Amino acid sequence: MQFHKKLLLLAGALLLLRAVFLVLLPLSDPSEARYSLIIKLMAESKNYLEPQLIMGGEQVPFAGKPPLYFQAGGVASELFGVTLFAARLPAFLAAVLLLAMVYLGLRKISDPVSAAAAVLLTISGGFFFLLAGVVMTDMLLALAVTAGIFFYMLFSAETEKLWKKAYSIGFFASLGVGMLVKGPVALVMAGLPVFFFVALNKRWGELRNHAWIVGSAVFLLIAAPWFVLMAQKDPGFLEYFFLNENFKRFLFKEYGDRYGAGRETFRGMALVWFVVANLPALVLLMPALRNRWRTAFGRDTWRNPATALPLLGCLCITGFWCLTSRVLVTYLLPTAPLAASWIALQLKNRGFWEEKQFQTLLVRAGAMITVLLGISLTTVMLLGPQISDKMPEKFYRELLLRADATAELREKSFYFAEDVPFSARVYLPAQKIRKHPDEYYALSCQESKKDILCVRDKVIRKNGAPPKRRLLFRRGRWQAYAPEESKQR
């Protein structure tokens, strides 16, 4: 079997493994469960315009993100039912499309082996592998950013006029999709590398070949309608979304956040997250660049769109996020396919693809990583609920079974101490959950006398004593207590 086909086979095995765990891994609180709840509410209400969320016991509009991921999840829920598989499917399909974009783009501009190696290096990264099946917007954003950079790479390398226009339109379309996934940050992450590539090489004349009219029209057709409709529905939406969520969020600790506290780190943390997001691919940098650092970063590298744009993408995206202390590792996900592509091309330039020993080493390493990632996800699936209260799926299942099996509990509602987790609203019937705003533990115990009280272990430890009620059962890091009027046994 040809070397590049072996690499693609390993990448396919990793994708298949990730597909299996789409339904096996429990839903996790808070982020994944929050977005799953938005998808569930969208599918049930058929309101595909305005994402909704339940906070403090009330259903409210969610203006923190544009709707594309939630809409995709809603459509999947219409097709496959309101399930965890449907909520995670858009992220998985986005990962598949991203890998296809990397392979087809590098194959056209370079060679099949480098293309296949870039795909394997991308999907074998533990961080990318995990987010390929998580209910979050980041994989869809990574697809839009990667597609934008790759379309511009193809646009710059193409000589045939018709294809050049097509790639230009693809670039604009990718920006439009990015706007609908996460807003103007997509334009920054895809646009900065392109700007610096054009500026460094003084390729301003090339801009005349862009499909400016058609491309701009495509961008506006994709991105503008939703923002216009939301502005008509909520006059304050544009100000909150663009000013608070996309500007003040990264400059000020208090920025008027409606949906939770932003996570503070320190300026420059993006460098750490870049390394995390690109392991183990970065391990290959040493053999790829040994004794040729000047060549790898020389003039030819910056002139060639195949090497310059992925490298500039990594530098610009990481540098941009270094400007703020409010940065998550997920923000660096778009660098994974870009770094993998650049590393693969450097390995090609060093002649590694012709060395049988290196081929064998890379195939064996890919097989080992596949096994390790499978073991890791299996461990999370089995031990996660035991060591963390953020994966309470088994607790919810037993809660429903116990309540349905006992006549005195069958009509009782579930009352969650302090606050209702987003995951509870995904797994449990809405009519079985007692709505209440966030409150103190003592008030939860007082207000839930006629309900089944659900409490995290850490809440009990924090407050010093369990409720003075009969313990129904404990599962993982959760406990359920009978109503106060329930008969003692």
C-alpha positions in Angstrom: 0.0 0.0 0.0 1.3 3.5 -0.9 2.5 5.6 2.0 0.0 8.3 1.7 -2.8 5.8 1.7 -1.6 4.3 5.0 -1.6 7.8 6.5 -5.2 8.3 5.3 -6.2 4.9 6.6 -5.0 5.9 10.1 -6.8 9.3 9.9 -9.9 7.4 8.9 -9.6 5.1 11.8 -9.3 8.0 14.2 -12.4 9.6 12.7 -14.3 6.4 13.0 -13.2 6.1 16.7 -14.4 9.6 17.3 -17.7 8.9 15.7 -18.3 5.9 18.0 -17.8 8.1 21.1 -20.3 10.7 19.9 -22.9 8.8 21.7 -20.8 7.0 24.4 -19.3 10.1 26.1 -21.6 11.7 28.7 -22.7 15.3 28.2 -20.5 17.7 30.3 -21.5 20.8 32.2 -21.5 23.7 31.8 -20.5 24.7 28.2 -21.4 21.6 26.2 -24.7 21.2 28.1 -25.6 24.8 27.7 -25.2 24.7 23.9 -27.1 21.3 23.8 -29.9 23.0 25.7 -30.0 25.8 23.1 -30.2 23.2 20.3 -33.0 21.3 22.2 -35.1 24.5 22.7 -34.6 25.5 19.1 -35.7 22.1 17.7 -38.7 21.9 20.0 -39.9 25.5 19.4 -39.0 25.6 15.7 -37.7 29.1 16.3 -34.5 29.0 14.2 -34.0 32.8 14.3 -33.2 33.5 17.9 -31.3 31.0 20.1 -32.9 30.6 23.6 -31.5 29.6 26.9 -32.9 28.9 30.4 -31.3 30.9 33.1 -32.5 31.4 36.6 -35.5 29.3 35.8 -36.6 31.6 32.9 -36.2 31.1 29.2 -34.3 34.0 27.7 -32.8 34.9 24.3 -29.1 34.0 24.0 -27.2 36.7 22.2 -23.7 35.5 23.1 -23.1 33.7 19.8 -24.6 33.7 16.2 -26.9 30.9 15.4 -25.3 28.7 12.8 -24.1 25.9 15.0 -27.4 25.8 16.9 -29.3 25.8 13.6 -27.2 22.9 12.3 -27.9 21.0 15.6 -31.6 21.8 15.3 -31.8 20.4 11.8 -29.9 17.3 13.0 -32.4 17.0 15.8 -35.3 17.2 13.4 -33.7 14.3 11.4 -32.4 12.1 14.2 -34.4 13.2 17.2 -33.4 15.5 20.1 -30.4 13.4 21.1 -26.8 13.9 22.1 -25.7 12.4 18.8 -27.7 15.1 16.9 -26.2 17.9 19.0 -22.7 16.7 18.5 -23.0 15.8 14.8 -22.4 19.4 13.4 -19.0 19.5 15.2 -18.0 16.1 13.8 -19.1 16.9 10.3 -17.2 20.2 10.5 -14.1 18.3 11.5 -14.5 15.9 8.5 -15.0 18.8 6.1 -12.0 20.6 7.6 -9.7 17.6 7.1 -11.1 17.2 3.5 -10.2 20.9 2.9 -6.7 20.4 4.1 -6.1 17.2 2.1 -7.6 18.6 -1.2 -5.9 21.9 -0.8 -2.4 20.6 -0.1 -2.7 17.8 -2.7 -3.4 20.4 -5.3 -0.7 22.8 -4.3 1.9 20.3 -3.2 1.7 16.5 -3.1 -0.5 13.6 -1.8 1.9 12.5 0.9 2.2 16.0 2.5 -1.6 16.3 2.3 -2.2 13.0 3.9 0.4 13.7 6.6 -1.2 17.0 7.4 -4.6 15.3 7.8 -3.1 12.7 10.2 -1.2 15.2 12.2 -4.3 17.3 12.6 -6.7 14.6 13.7 -4.1 12.8 15.9 -3.8 15.9 18.1 -5.6 15.1 21.3 -7.3 18.5 21.5 -8.6 18.5 17.9 -9.7 14.9 18.3 -11.7 15.8 21.4 -13.4 18.8 20.0 -14.3 16.9 16.8 -17.3 15.6 18.8 -18.2 18.2 21.4 -21.2 20.5 21.4 -19.3 23.8 20.9 -19.0 26.3 18.1 -15.2 26.1 17.9 -14.8 23.3 15.4 -17.2 25.0 13.0 -15.2 28.3 13.4 -12.0 26.4 12.8 -13.5 25.1 9.5 -14.4 28.6 8.4 -11.0 30.0 9.3 -9.1 27.1 7.7 -11.2 27.2 4.6 -10.7 31.0 4.2 -6.9 30.7 4.5 -6.8 27.7 2.2 -9.0 29.3 -0.4 -6.7 32.3 -0.4 -3.7 29.9 -0.7 -5.3 28.3 -3.8 -6.3 31.7 -5.1 -2.7 33.0 -4.9 -1.2 29.9 -6.5 -3.8 29.5 -9.3 -3.1 30.8 -12.8 -6.3 29.9 -14.6 -8.7 32.9 -14.4 -11.9 31.0 -13.8 -10.5 28.9 -11.0 -9.0 32.0 -9.5 -12.4 33.7 -9.3 -13.9 30.5 -7.8 -11.3 30.4 -5.0 -11.9 34.1 -4.4 -15.6 33.5 -4.0 -14.8 30.6 -1.7 -12.7 32.9 0.5 -15.6 35.4 0.9 -18.1 32.5 1.5 -15.8 31.2 4.3 -15.8 34.6 6.0 -19.6 34.7 5.8 -19.9 31.4 7.5 -17.4 32.4 10.1 -19.5 35.5 10.9 -22.5 33.3 11.4 -20.6 31.0 13.7 -18.8 33.4 16.0 -18.9 36.9 14.6 -16.2 39.3 13.5 -13.4 37.3 15.3 -13.6 35.0 12.3 -12.7 37.9 9.9 -9.7 38.7 12.1 -8.4 35.2 12.3 -8.7 34.5 8.6 -8.0 38.1 7.4 -4.8 38.9 9.3 -2.7 36.1 7.7 -3.9 37.1 4.3 -3.2 40.8 4.9 0.4 40.1 6.0 1.0 37.7 3.2 0.0 40.3 0.6 1.9 43.1 2.4 5.1 41.1 2.9 5.2 40.1 -0.7 3.8 43.4 -2.1 1.1 41.4 -4.0 -1.3 44.3 -3.9 -1.8 44.0 -7.7 -3.2 40.5 -7.2 -6.2 42.0 -5.4 -7.5 43.2 -8.8 -8.2 39.5 -9.6 -10.5 39.0 -6.7 -14.2 38.5 -7.4 -15.0 41.6 -5.3 -18.6 42.1 -6.5 -19.7 38.5 -6.5 -17.6 37.6 -3.5 -18.9 40.5 -1.4 -22.5 39.7 -2.5 -22.0 36.0 -1.3 -20.5 37.2 2.0 -23.5 39.5 2.6 -26.1 36.9 1.5 -24.6 34.5 4.0 -23.9 36.8 7.0 -26.1 39.8 6.8 -29.8 38.5 6.9 -29.6 37.1 10.4 -28.0 40.2 11.9 -30.6 42.4 10.2 -33.5 40.3 11.4 -32.1 40.2 14.9 -31.7 44.0 14.9 -35.3 44.4 13.9 -36.4 42.0 16.6 -34.2 43.4 19.4 -32.9 47.0 18.9 -30.2 46.5 21.5 -28.9 43.3 20.0 -26.2 44.7 17.7 -24.7 46.9 20.4 -24.5 44.1 22.9 -23.2 41.5 20.5 -20.6 43.6 18.7 -19.6 45.9 21.5 -19.9 43.7 24.6 -19.2 40.2 23.3 -16.7 41.0 20.7 -14.8 44.1 22.0 -15.3 44.8 25.7 -15.1 41.1 26.5 -11.4 41.0 25.7 -10.5 44.3 27.3 -12.4 44.7 30.5 -13.0 42.3 33.4 -16.6 43.7 33.8 -18.1 44.0 30.3 -21.8 43.5 30.9 -21.8 39.7 30.4 -25.3 38.3 30.5 -24.4 34.6 30.5 -21.6 34.0 33.0 -18.2 35.2 34.0 -15.4 35.4 31.5 -12.3 33.3 32.3 -9.2 35.3 33.2 -5.7 34.1 32.6 -2.8 36.4 31.6 -1.7 38.2 28.5 0.5 35.7 26.5 -1.4 32.6 27.7 -2.3 32.0 24.1 1.3 30.8 23.6 0.7 28.0 26.1 -2.6 27.1 24.5 -0.9 27.1 21.1 1.4 24.3 22.3 -1.5 22.4 23.9 -3.6 22.7 20.7 -0.8 21.4 18.5 0.6 18.4 20.3 1.9 15.9 19.3 2.5 17.5 15.8 4.9 20.0 17.3 7.3 17.1 18.2 8.1 16.8 14.5 9.4 20.3 14.3 12.8 19.3 15.6 13.6 16.8 12.8 11.9 19.0 10.3 13.9 22.1 11.1 17.2 20.6 12.3 20.1 22.6 10.8 17.8 24.5 8.4 16.1 27.1 10.5 17.2 29.9 8.1 15.9 28.0 5.1 12.6 27.2 6.8 12.0 30.9 7.7 13.8 32.3 4.7 12.5 34.4 1.8 11.2 31.5 -0.2 9.0 30.4 2.7 7.2 33.7 2.9 6.8 34.0 -0.9 5.2 30.6 -1.4 1.5 30.7 -0.4 1.6 27.0 0.6 4.2 27.6 3.3 3.6 31.3 4.1 -0.2 31.3 4.8 -0.3 28.4 7.2 2.7 29.8 9.1 1.3 33.3 9.1 -2.0 31.8 10.3 -0.4 30.3 13.3 1.6 33.5 14.1 -1.3 35.9 13.6 -4.0 33.9 15.4 -1.7 33.2 18.4 -0.4 36.8 18.4 -3.9 38.2 18.3 -5.0 36.2 21.3 -1.9 37.1 23.2 -3.3 40.6 23.4 -6.0 39.6 25.8 -5.9 37.8 29.2 -9.4 36.4 28.5 -8.5 33.5 26.3 -9.5 29.8 26.2 -7.6 26.9 24.7 -10.5 26.4 22.2 -9.7 29.8 20.6 -6.4 28.3 19.3 -8.1 25.3 17.6 -7.8 26.9 14.1 -4.0 26.8 14.4 -4.1 22.9 14.5 -4.7 22.3 10.8 -2.4 25.2 9.8 0.5 24.1 12.0 0.1 20.5 10.7 0.1 21.7 7.1 3.3 23.7 7.6 5.1 20.9 9.5 4.1 18.4 6.7 5.6 20.7 4.0 8.8 21.2 6.0 9.1 17.4 6.4 8.7 17.1 2.6 11.3 19.7 1.9 13.8 17.8 4.1 13.1 14.6 2.1 11.5 12.6 4.9 8.8 11.3 2.6 11.4 9.3 0.7 12.9 7.7 3.8 11.5 4.2 4.5 12.6 4.3 8.2 10.7 7.6 8.8 7.6 6.3 6.9 7.6 3.2 9.2 8.1 5.4 12.3 5.2 7.8 11.4 2.8 4.9 10.6 3.6 3.2 13.9 3.3 6.5 15.8 -0.1 7.1 14.2 -1.3 3.6 15.2 0.0 4.1 18.8 -1.8 7.5 19.1 -5.0 5.9 17.8 -4.9 3.3 20.6 -4.0 5.9 23.2 -6.8 8.2 22.2 -9.2 5.3 22.3 -8.0 4.4 25.8 -8.3 8.0 26.9 -11.9 8.5 25.8 -12.8 5.1 27.3 -11.3 6.2 30.6 -13.2 9.5 30.6 -16.4 7.7 29.8 -16.0 5.2 32.7 -14.3 7.3 35.3 -15.4 10.8 34.5 -18.8 10.6 36.3 -17.0 9.1 39.4 -14.5 11.9 39.8 -16.5 14.9 38.6 -20.0 16.2 39.0 -19.9 17.6 35.5 -21.0 14.4 33.8 -24.2 13.3 35.7 -25.9 11.3 32.9 -26.0 8.1 34.9 -27.4 10.0 37.9 -30.3 11.3 35.8 -31.1 7.9 34.4 -31.3 6.3 37.8 -33.3 9.3 39.1 -36.0 8.7 36.4 -36.0 5.0 37.1 -36.3 5.3 40.8 -39.0 7.9 40.6 -41.1 5.9 38.1 -40.7 2.7 40.0 -42.1 4.1 43.3 -45.8 5.2 43.6 -45.1 7.9 46.2 -42.4 9.4 44.1 -43.9 9.1 40.6 -45.6 12.5 40.6 -42.8 14.3 42.4 -40.7 17.0 40.8 -36.9 17.2 40.9 -35.4 20.1 42.8 -31.7 20.9 42.3 -29.9 22.5 45.2 -28.5 26.0 44.5 -29.0 25.9 40.7 -30.3 23.7 37.9 -27.5 22.3 35.7 -27.9 22.8 32.0 -27.5 19.1 31.6 -30.5 18.4 33.7 -32.7 20.4 31.3 -31.2 18.3 28.4 -31.7 14.8 29.9 -34.8 15.3 32.1 -38.4 16.1 31.0 -39.0 19.8 31.5 -42.2 19.2 33.5 -40.3 17.2 36.1 -37.9 20.0 37.0 -38.9 22.6 39.6 -37.8 25.9 38.2 -36.0 28.3 40.6 -33.4 31.0 40.4 -29.9 30.4 41.8 -30.1 30.3 45.6 -28.4 29.3 48.8 -28.3 25.7 49.8 -30.3 26.2 52.9 -33.1 27.8 50.9 -33.0 24.9 48.4 -33.6 22.5 51.3 -36.4 24.6 52.6 -38.2 25.1 49.3 -37.9 21.4 48.2 -39.7 19.7 51.0 -42.3 18.2 48.6 -39.8 17.4 45.9 -36.9 15.0 45.3 -33.8 17.0 46.2 -30.7 16.5 44.0 -27.4 17.7 45.5 -23.8 17.6 44.4 -21.3 16.2 46.8 -19.3 19.4 46.8 -22.4 21.4 47.8 -22.8 19.2 50.8 -19.1 19.4 51.7 -19.2 23.2 51.3 -22.2 23.5 53.7 -21.1 21.0 56.2 -24.1 18.6 56.5 -26.4 16.6 54.2 -30.2 17.4 54.2 -32.1 15.9 57.1 -34.0 13.6 54.7 -33.9 10.0 53.6 -31.2 9.4 51.0 -32.7 7.7 48.0 -29.4 6.9 46.3 -26.0 8.3 45.3 -24.4 8.0 41.8 -21.0 9.4 41.1 -20.7 12.8 42.6 -24.5 13.3 43.0 -27.0 12.4 45.7 -30.8 12.3 45.6 -33.0 12.8 48.7 -36.7 11.8 49.2 -39.3 14.5 49.9 -39.7 15.3 53.7 -43.2 13.7 53.8 -41.9 10.5 52.3 -42.2 7.5 54.6 -39.1 6.6 56.5 -37.7 3.1 56.0 
